[in-house]
Amino acid sequence: MFGFTLIGWVIFRARSVEQIGYMLTHFGLAMSSQTKHYGFIVAFYGFPILLAELWQYFSGDLLIVTRLQTIPRAAAYALVVVWILIFAMRQSQEFIYFQF
């Protein structure tokens, strides 16, 4: 919703259609090498989760992973633990309202 609000502000702020196009392409929507890198990382780690979700959806069984045999289930759980360790927050962040 916040993104739609920002785009709406651009539309009402701009004086021409060309200016709308310029503003929308120059405030962070352009792809950089770092954006592509992080997009690849998200896709790489998110794709197996998406596959598991699709498997659950098409089988109609939300607990299908728990019904796997021991070794594939242990591998899936180990993979999730590794992802948690990789993406874990390294330091605590103070809540924003405590800064005021």
SEFIVO-770551 format. One line per field, with one value per atom (N, C-alpha, C, O): residue in three letters; atom name; residue number from 1; x, y, z. Coordinates in nm, 4 decimals, padded with zeros to 6 digits. Example, Ala and Ser with C-alpha at 12.3 -4.5 7.8 and 13.67 -1.06 7.14 Angstrom:
<rs>
aa <- (ALA;ALA;ALA;ALA;SER;SER;SER;SER)
at <- (N;CA;C;O;N;CA;C;O)
i <- (1;1;1;1;2;2;2;2)
east <- (01.3190;01.2300;01.3200;01.4236;01.2850;01.3670;01.2900;01.3409)
north <- (-00.5690;-00.4500;-00.3300;-00.3319;-00.2250;-00.1060;00.0030;00.1138)
up <- (00.7800;00.7800;00.7800;00.8465;00.7080;00.7140;00.7870;00.8039)
</rs>
This chain:
<rs>
aa <- (MET;MET;MET;MET;PHE;PHE;PHE;PHE;GLY;GLY;GLY;GLY;PHE;PHE;PHE;PHE;THR;THR;THR;THR;LEU;LEU;LEU;LEU;ILE;ILE;ILE;ILE;GLY;GLY;GLY;GLY;TRP;TRP;TRP;TRP;VAL;VAL;VAL;VAL;ILE;ILE;ILE;ILE;PHE;PHE;PHE;PHE;ARG;ARG;ARG;ARG;ALA;ALA;ALA;ALA;ARG;ARG;ARG;ARG;SER;SER;SER;SER;VAL;VAL;VAL;VAL;GLU;GLU;GLU;GLU;GLN;GLN;GLN;GLN;ILE;ILE;ILE;ILE;GLY;GLY;GLY;GLY;TYR;TYR;TYR;TYR;MET;MET;MET;MET;LEU;LEU;LEU;LEU;THR;THR;THR;THR;HIS;HIS;HIS;HIS;PHE;PHE;PHE;PHE;GLY;GLY;GLY;GLY;LEU;LEU;LEU;LEU;ALA;ALA;ALA;ALA;MET;MET;MET;MET;SER;SER;SER;SER;SER;SER;SER;SER;GLN;GLN;GLN;GLN;THR;THR;THR;THR;LYS;LYS;LYS;LYS;HIS;HIS;HIS;HIS;TYR;TYR;TYR;TYR;GLY;GLY;GLY;GLY;PHE;PHE;PHE;PHE;ILE;ILE;ILE;ILE;VAL;VAL;VAL;VAL;ALA;ALA;ALA;ALA;PHE;PHE;PHE;PHE;TYR;TYR;TYR;TYR;GLY;GLY;GLY;GLY;PHE;PHE;PHE;PHE;PRO;PRO;PRO;PRO;ILE;ILE;ILE;ILE;LEU;LEU;LEU;LEU;LEU;LEU;LEU;LEU;ALA;ALA;ALA;ALA;GLU;GLU;GLU;GLU;LEU;LEU;LEU;LEU;TRP;TRP;TRP;TRP;GLN;GLN;GLN;GLN;TYR;TYR;TYR;TYR;PHE;PHE;PHE;PHE;SER;SER;SER;SER;GLY;GLY;GLY;GLY;ASP;ASP;ASP;ASP;LEU;LEU;LEU;LEU;LEU;LEU;LEU;LEU;ILE;ILE;ILE;ILE;VAL;VAL;VAL;VAL;THR;THR;THR;THR;ARG;ARG;ARG;ARG;LEU;LEU;LEU;LEU;GLN;GLN;GLN;GLN;THR;THR;THR;THR;ILE;ILE;ILE;ILE;PRO;PRO;PRO;PRO;ARG;ARG;ARG;ARG;ALA;ALA;ALA;ALA;ALA;ALA;ALA;ALA;ALA;ALA;ALA;ALA;TYR;TYR;TYR;TYR;ALA;ALA;ALA;ALA;LEU;LEU;LEU;LEU;VAL;VAL;VAL;VAL;VAL;VAL;VAL;VAL;VAL;VAL;VAL;VAL;TRP;TRP;TRP;TRP;ILE;ILE;ILE;ILE;LEU;LEU;LEU;LEU;ILE;ILE;ILE;ILE;PHE;PHE;PHE;PHE;ALA;ALA;ALA;ALA;MET;MET;MET;MET;ARG;ARG;ARG;ARG;GLN;GLN;GLN;GLN;SER;SER;SER;SER;GLN;GLN;GLN;GLN;GLU;GLU;GLU;GLU;PHE;PHE;PHE;PHE;ILE;ILE;ILE;ILE;TYR;TYR;TYR;TYR;PHE;PHE;PHE;PHE;GLN;GLN;GLN;GLN;PHE;PHE;PHE;PHE)
at <- (N;CA;C;O;N;CA;C;O;N;CA;C;O;N;CA;C;O;N;CA;C;O;N;CA;C;O;N;CA;C;O;N;CA;C;O;N;CA;C;O;N;CA;C;O;N;CA;C;O;N;CA;C;O;N;CA;C;O;N;CA;C;O;N;CA;C;O;N;CA;C;O;N;CA;C;O;N;CA;C;O;N;CA;C;O;N;CA;C;O;N;CA;C;O;N;CA;C;O;N;CA;C;O;N;CA;C;O;N;CA;C;O;N;CA;C;O;N;CA;C;O;N;CA;C;O;N;CA;C;O;N;CA;C;O;N;CA;C;O;N;CA;C;O;N;CA;C;O;N;CA;C;O;N;CA;C;O;N;CA;C;O;N;CA;C;O;N;CA;C;O;N;CA;C;O;N;CA;C;O;N;CA;C;O;N;CA;C;O;N;CA;C;O;N;CA;C;O;N;CA;C;O;N;CA;C;O;N;CA;C;O;N;CA;C;O;N;CA;C;O;N;CA;C;O;N;CA;C;O;N;CA;C;O;N;CA;C;O;N;CA;C;O;N;CA;C;O;N;CA;C;O;N;CA;C;O;N;CA;C;O;N;CA;C;O;N;CA;C;O;N;CA;C;O;N;CA;C;O;N;CA;C;O;N;CA;C;O;N;CA;C;O;N;CA;C;O;N;CA;C;O;N;CA;C;O;N;CA;C;O;N;CA;C;O;N;CA;C;O;N;CA;C;O;N;CA;C;O;N;CA;C;O;N;CA;C;O;N;CA;C;O;N;CA;C;O;N;CA;C;O;N;CA;C;O;N;CA;C;O;N;CA;C;O;N;CA;C;O;N;CA;C;O;N;CA;C;O;N;CA;C;O;N;CA;C;O;N;CA;C;O;N;CA;C;O;N;CA;C;O;N;CA;C;O;N;CA;C;O;N;CA;C;O;N;CA;C;O;N;CA;C;O;N;CA;C;O;N;CA;C;O;N;CA;C;O;N;CA;C;O;N;CA;C;O;N;CA;C;O)
i <- (1;1;1;1;2;2;2;2;3;3;3;3;4;4;4;4;5;5;5;5;6;6;6;6;7;7;7;7;8;8;8;8;9;9;9;9;10;10;10;10;11;11;11;11;12;12;12;12;13;13;13;13;14;14;14;14;15;15;15;15;16;16;16;16;17;17;17;17;18;18;18;18;19;19;19;19;20;20;20;20;21;21;21;21;22;22;22;22;23;23;23;23;24;24;24;24;25;25;25;25;26;26;26;26;27;27;27;27;28;28;28;28;29;29;29;29;30;30;30;30;31;31;31;31;32;32;32;32;33;33;33;33;34;34;34;34;35;35;35;35;36;36;36;36;37;37;37;37;38;38;38;38;39;39;39;39;40;40;40;40;41;41;41;41;42;42;42;42;43;43;43;43;44;44;44;44;45;45;45;45;46;46;46;46;47;47;47;47;48;48;48;48;49;49;49;49;50;50;50;50;51;51;51;51;52;52;52;52;53;53;53;53;54;54;54;54;55;55;55;55;56;56;56;56;57;57;57;57;58;58;58;58;59;59;59;59;60;60;60;60;61;61;61;61;62;62;62;62;63;63;63;63;64;64;64;64;65;65;65;65;66;66;66;66;67;67;67;67;68;68;68;68;69;69;69;69;70;70;70;70;71;71;71;71;72;72;72;72;73;73;73;73;74;74;74;74;75;75;75;75;76;76;76;76;77;77;77;77;78;78;78;78;79;79;79;79;80;80;80;80;81;81;81;81;82;82;82;82;83;83;83;83;84;84;84;84;85;85;85;85;86;86;86;86;87;87;87;87;88;88;88;88;89;89;89;89;90;90;90;90;91;91;91;91;92;92;92;92;93;93;93;93;94;94;94;94;95;95;95;95;96;96;96;96;97;97;97;97;98;98;98;98;99;99;99;99;100;100;100;100)
east <- (00.0825;00.0000;00.0872;00.0544;00.1982;00.2891;00.3457;00.3593;00.3785;00.4297;00.3284;00.3635;00.2024;00.0975;00.0818;00.0573;00.0961;00.0876;00.2001;00.1777;00.3211;00.4339;00.4139;00.4415;00.3666;00.3415;00.2317;00.2396;00.1300;00.0246;00.0779;00.0365;00.1701;00.2296;00.3075;00.3042;00.3777;00.4533;00.3578;00.3843;00.2481;00.1523;00.0962;00.0820;00.0641;00.0068;00.1124;00.0791;00.2379;00.3457;00.3982;00.4356;00.4012;00.4613;00.3765;00.2550;00.4449;00.3764;00.3494;00.2744;00.4111;00.3891;00.4076;00.4607;00.3635;00.3781;00.5259;00.5676;00.6051;00.7487;00.8141;00.9027;00.7707;00.8266;00.7865;00.8655;00.6664;00.6245;00.7163;00.7649;00.7398;00.8290;00.9690;01.0310;01.0199;01.1544;01.1607;01.2537;01.0627;01.0630;01.0539;01.1248;00.9672;00.9500;01.0724;01.0973;01.1486;01.2667;01.3922;01.4968;01.3845;01.5052;01.4942;01.5768;01.3982;01.3964;01.4067;01.3371;01.4933;01.5235;01.4641;01.4851;01.3918;01.3354;01.4315;01.4083;01.5393;01.6368;01.7218;01.7549;01.7556;01.8337;01.9824;02.0366;02.0468;02.1910;02.2517;02.1790;02.3831;02.4471;02.4206;02.4062;02.4141;02.3863;02.2420;02.2163;02.1480;02.0085;01.9942;01.9219;02.0628;02.0586;02.1175;02.0661;02.2248;02.2881;02.1920;02.1742;02.1302;02.0370;01.9113;01.8548;01.8675;01.7544;01.7855;01.7004;01.9077;01.9490;01.9521;01.9089;02.0021;02.0080;01.8672;01.8425;01.7756;01.6373;01.5738;01.5058;01.5951;01.5391;01.6007;01.5305;01.7310;01.8004;01.7477;01.7235;01.7299;01.6830;01.5308;01.4783;01.4603;01.3148;01.2545;01.1419;01.3270;01.2731;01.2366;01.1278;01.3222;01.2812;01.1585;01.0765;01.1458;01.0276;00.9037;00.7980;00.9169;00.8063;00.7665;00.6477;00.8641;00.8340;00.7593;00.6642;00.8019;00.7328;00.5889;00.4971;00.5701;00.4349;00.3471;00.2314;00.4005;00.3237;00.2916;00.1817;00.3865;00.3648;00.2514;00.1647;00.2518;00.1442;00.0107;-00.0912;00.0105;-00.1135;-00.1748;-00.2935;-00.0931;-00.1477;-00.1791;-00.2635;-00.1139;-00.1472;-00.2673;-00.3330;-00.2953;-00.4059;-00.3737;-00.4638;-00.2472;-00.2036;-00.0977;00.0142;-00.1325;-00.0375;00.0723;00.1766;00.0510;00.1504;00.2291;00.2814;00.2385;00.3038;00.4529;00.5088;00.5169;00.6592;00.6799;00.7806;00.5873;00.6017;00.5781;00.6131;00.5200;00.4950;00.6065;00.5983;00.7094;00.8233;00.8978;00.8820;00.9788;01.0621;01.1686;01.1869;01.2377;01.3263;01.4382;01.4604;01.5076;01.6236;01.5830;01.6430;01.4851;01.4462;01.3890;01.4117;01.3153;01.2596;01.3713;01.3682;01.4706;01.5839;01.6643;01.7126;01.6790;01.7500;01.6738;01.7348;01.5419;01.4609;01.4717;01.4861;01.4649;01.4766;01.6160;01.6297;01.7191;01.8557;01.8742;01.9412;01.8145;01.8224;01.7567;01.8088;01.6441;01.5762;01.6608;01.6681;01.7244;01.8104;01.9291;01.9660;01.9884;02.1007;02.0547;02.1258;01.9366;01.8847;01.8620;01.8899;01.8121;01.7905;01.9238;01.9329;02.0263;02.1576;02.2186;02.2853;02.1962;02.2505;02.1810;02.2474;02.0495;01.9734;01.9402;01.8623;01.9977;01.9675;02.0192;02.1200;01.9492;01.9923;02.1160;02.1149;02.2195;02.3466;02.3518;02.4283;02.2718;02.2690;02.1266;02.0458;02.0965;01.9614;01.9464;02.0415;01.8275;01.7974;01.6992;01.6001;01.7281;01.6393;01.5141;01.5221;01.3999;01.2746;01.2809;01.3308;01.2314;01.2500;01.1925;01.2475;01.0855;01.0225;01.1016;01.0763;01.1967;01.2791;01.3864;01.4533;01.4036;01.5048;01.4541;01.5327;01.3260;01.2710;01.2519;01.2066)
north <- (-00.1188;00.0000;00.1255;00.2257;00.1179;00.2321;00.2624;00.3788;00.1578;00.1764;00.2438;00.3324;00.2024;00.2668;00.4143;00.4991;00.4438;00.5827;00.6658;00.7778;00.6107;00.6838;00.7094;00.8188;00.6100;00.6283;00.7318;00.8115;00.7315;00.8321;00.9722;01.0662;00.9876;01.1185;01.1653;01.2833;01.0725;01.1086;01.1564;01.2557;01.0862;01.1233;01.2632;01.3408;01.2968;01.4277;01.5372;01.6552;01.5007;01.5996;01.6386;01.7538;01.5444;01.5674;01.6634;01.6730;01.7341;01.8304;01.7752;01.8351;01.6591;01.6001;01.4490;01.3976;01.3796;01.2339;01.1958;01.0953;01.2768;01.2498;01.2614;01.1829;01.3586;01.3757;01.2591;01.2176;01.2065;01.0886;00.9718;00.9028;00.9498;00.8422;00.8592;00.7629;00.9838;01.0097;00.9818;00.9166;01.0307;01.0119;00.8639;00.8176;00.7899;00.6488;00.5645;00.4621;00.6060;00.5278;00.5718;00.5085;00.6789;00.7278;00.7307;00.7951;00.6653;00.6633;00.5234;00.4885;00.4453;00.3153;00.1977;00.0839;00.2193;00.1073;00.0528;-00.0546;00.1261;00.0802;-00.0313;-00.0275;-00.1288;-00.2424;-00.2066;-00.1590;-00.2297;-00.2144;-00.3534;-00.4520;-00.3617;-00.4924;-00.5491;-00.6704;-00.4626;-00.5090;-00.5584;-00.6584;-00.4902;-00.5330;-00.6683;-00.7550;-00.6867;-00.8155;-00.9255;-01.0374;-00.8944;-00.9929;-01.0366;-01.1561;-00.9397;-00.9742;-01.0418;-01.1288;-01.0028;-01.0714;-01.2169;-01.3038;-01.2443;-01.3823;-01.4605;-01.5757;-01.4002;-01.4686;-01.5021;-01.6134;-01.4067;-01.4312;-01.5408;-01.6285;-01.5364;-01.6393;-01.7757;-01.8767;-01.7787;-01.9048;-01.9718;-02.0925;-01.8938;-01.9513;-01.9619;-02.0436;-01.8819;-01.8861;-01.9913;-02.0351;-02.0333;-02.1293;-02.2637;-02.3146;-02.3234;-02.4487;-02.4332;-02.5246;-02.3192;-02.2961;-02.2861;-02.3389;-02.2184;-02.2090;-02.3474;-02.3774;-02.4308;-02.5677;-02.6456;-02.7177;-02.6315;-02.6999;-02.6494;-02.7280;-02.5195;-02.4631;-02.5154;-02.5508;-02.5206;-02.5729;-02.7206;-02.7655;-02.7952;-02.9373;-02.9544;-03.0399;-02.8732;-02.8788;-02.8403;-02.9035;-02.7386;-02.6909;-02.7958;-02.8268;-02.8497;-02.9438;-03.0802;-03.1523;-03.1170;-03.2437;-03.2278;-03.3260;-03.1045;-03.0800;-03.1196;-03.1330;-03.1382;-03.1840;-03.0878;-03.0844;-03.0100;-02.9146;-02.9816;-02.9208;-03.1039;-03.1742;-03.2762;-03.3723;-03.2576;-03.3562;-03.3701;-03.4790;-03.2625;-03.2692;-03.3567;-03.4270;-03.3539;-03.4365;-03.5841;-03.6694;-03.6149;-03.7546;-03.8144;-03.9300;-03.7358;-03.7878;-03.8915;-03.8982;-03.9716;-04.0656;-03.9891;-03.8693;-04.0561;-03.9910;-03.9102;-03.7954;-03.9648;-03.8962;-03.7713;-03.6661;-03.7766;-03.6520;-03.5469;-03.4274;-03.5910;-03.4958;-03.4312;-03.3104;-03.5101;-03.4553;-03.3584;-03.2567;-03.3890;-03.2980;-03.1669;-03.0599;-03.1736;-03.0522;-02.9674;-02.8454;-03.0316;-02.9577;-02.8978;-02.7848;-02.9723;-02.9207;-02.8002;-02.7035;-02.8063;-02.6947;-02.5703;-02.4598;-02.5873;-02.4732;-02.4151;-02.2931;-02.4999;-02.4520;-02.3741;-02.2697;-02.4235;-02.3527;-02.2167;-02.1176;-02.2102;-02.0819;-01.9856;-01.8664;-02.0357;-01.9497;-01.8950;-01.7773;-01.9777;-01.9320;-01.8320;-01.7371;-01.8526;-01.7609;-01.6259;-01.5224;-01.6249;-01.5008;-01.4436;-01.3488;-01.4995;-01.4514;-01.3094;-01.2701;-01.2338;-01.0989;-01.1084;-01.1782;-01.0400;-01.0487;-00.9645;-00.9942;-00.8608;-00.7750;-00.7284;-00.7237;-00.6947;-00.6489;-00.5035;-00.4255;-00.4699;-00.3345;-00.2734;-00.3357;-00.1528;-00.0847;-00.0400;00.0042;-00.0519;-00.0101;00.1379;00.2164;00.1772;00.3135;00.4199;00.5298;00.3914;00.4918;00.5194;00.6201;00.4337;00.4580;00.5636;00.6098;00.6020;00.7026;00.8440;00.9386;00.8606;00.9962;01.0328;01.1432)
up <- (00.0000;00.0000;00.0000;-00.0635;00.0723;00.0774;-00.0611;-00.0990;-00.1360;-00.2717;-00.3619;-00.4399;-00.3519;-00.4308;-00.3924;-00.4782;-00.2638;-00.2188;-00.2792;-00.3251;-00.2791;-00.3368;-00.4856;-00.5347;-00.5556;-00.6990;-00.7208;-00.8142;-00.6360;-00.6458;-00.6226;-00.6905;-00.5270;-00.5032;-00.6250;-00.6601;-00.6896;-00.8102;-00.9189;-00.9865;-00.9351;-01.0397;-01.0148;-01.1093;-00.8904;-00.8620;-00.8540;-00.8646;-00.8358;-00.8270;-00.9643;-00.9861;-01.0561;-01.1876;-01.2703;-01.2535;-01.3600;-01.4457;-01.5845;-01.6617;-01.6177;-01.7492;-01.7397;-01.6412;-01.8428;-01.8466;-01.8538;-01.7962;-01.9250;-01.9334;-01.7961;-01.7625;-01.7172;-01.5840;-01.4929;-01.4081;-01.5091;-01.4332;-01.4666;-01.3770;-01.5951;-01.6358;-01.5815;-01.5364;-01.5858;-01.5342;-01.3843;-01.3370;-01.3101;-01.1644;-01.1275;-01.0381;-01.1958;-01.1618;-01.1971;-01.1333;-01.2972;-01.3343;-01.2613;-01.2759;-01.1829;-01.1161;-00.9638;-00.8992;-00.9054;-00.7599;-00.7018;-00.6064;-00.7601;-00.7033;-00.7764;-00.7344;-00.8828;-00.9559;-01.0607;-01.1161;-01.0883;-01.1869;-01.1248;-01.0063;-01.2065;-01.1587;-01.1571;-01.2568;-01.0447;-01.0359;-01.0216;-01.0095;-01.0230;-01.0078;-00.8686;-00.8529;-00.7679;-00.6320;-00.6210;-00.5540;-00.6856;-00.6847;-00.7514;-00.7022;-00.8633;-00.9320;-00.8451;-00.8428;-00.7737;-00.6862;-00.5754;-00.5521;-00.5073;-00.4002;-00.4538;-00.3876;-00.5723;-00.6346;-00.6625;-00.6433;-00.7079;-00.7306;-00.6003;-00.5966;-00.4940;-00.3643;-00.3150;-00.2688;-00.3247;-00.2815;-00.3656;-00.3123;-00.4958;-00.5833;-00.5536;-00.5523;-00.5298;-00.5027;-00.3767;-00.3754;-00.2709;-00.1455;-00.1389;-00.0632;-00.2157;-00.2126;-00.3031;-00.2796;-00.4066;-00.5023;-00.4373;-00.4641;-00.3534;-00.2883;-00.1989;-00.1895;-00.1340;-00.0506;-00.1384;-00.1039;-00.2520;-00.3470;-00.3978;-00.4092;-00.4278;-00.4714;-00.3641;-00.3944;-00.2391;-00.1293;-00.1153;-00.0921;-00.1292;-00.1220;-00.2348;-00.2120;-00.3553;-00.4686;-00.4493;-00.4819;-00.3970;-00.3693;-00.2690;-00.2869;-00.1634;-00.0652;-00.1276;-00.0999;-00.2107;-00.2712;-00.3635;-00.3534;-00.4532;-00.5508;-00.4907;-00.5439;-00.3819;-00.3172;-00.2237;-00.1892;-00.1832;-00.0915;00.0511;00.1340;00.0801;00.2120;00.2647;00.2135;00.3665;00.4221;00.5041;00.5283;00.5467;00.6277;00.5469;00.6035;00.4175;00.3325;00.3652;00.3517;00.4075;00.4424;00.5649;00.5738;00.6588;00.7791;00.7500;00.8315;00.6362;00.6003;00.5137;00.4721;00.4873;00.4113;00.4942;00.6161;00.4270;00.4998;00.5771;00.5555;00.6654;00.7607;00.6949;00.7336;00.5994;00.5419;00.4627;00.4849;00.3721;00.3034;00.3981;00.3794;00.4991;00.5963;00.6770;00.7007;00.7200;00.7949;00.7080;00.7577;00.5795;00.4886;00.4734;00.4722;00.4618;00.4499;00.5765;00.5686;00.6923;00.8179;00.8339;00.8807;00.7955;00.8044;00.7128;00.7491;00.5939;00.5010;00.5590;00.5441;00.6243;00.6858;00.7986;00.8133;00.8779;00.9868;00.9295;00.9833;00.8224;00.7595;00.7084;00.7249;00.6464;00.5982;00.7138;00.7015;00.8248;00.9410;00.9901;01.0250;00.9932;01.0374;00.9389;00.9801;00.8116;00.7111;00.7179;00.7122;00.7301;00.7251;00.8623;00.8721;00.9678;01.1025;01.1213;01.0625;01.2036;01.2343;01.3231;01.4245;01.2859;01.3575;01.4836;01.5753;01.4887;01.6063;01.6299;01.5371;01.7518;01.7813;01.7377;01.7414;01.6974;01.6537;01.7531;01.7912;01.7934;01.8854;01.8099;01.6953;01.8745;01.8114;01.7795;01.8601;01.6641;01.6126;01.7060;01.7133;01.7764;01.8595;01.9859;02.0520;02.0224;02.1396;02.1111;02.2036;01.9851;01.9520;01.9756;01.9709;02.0006;02.0163;02.1602;02.1904)
</rs>
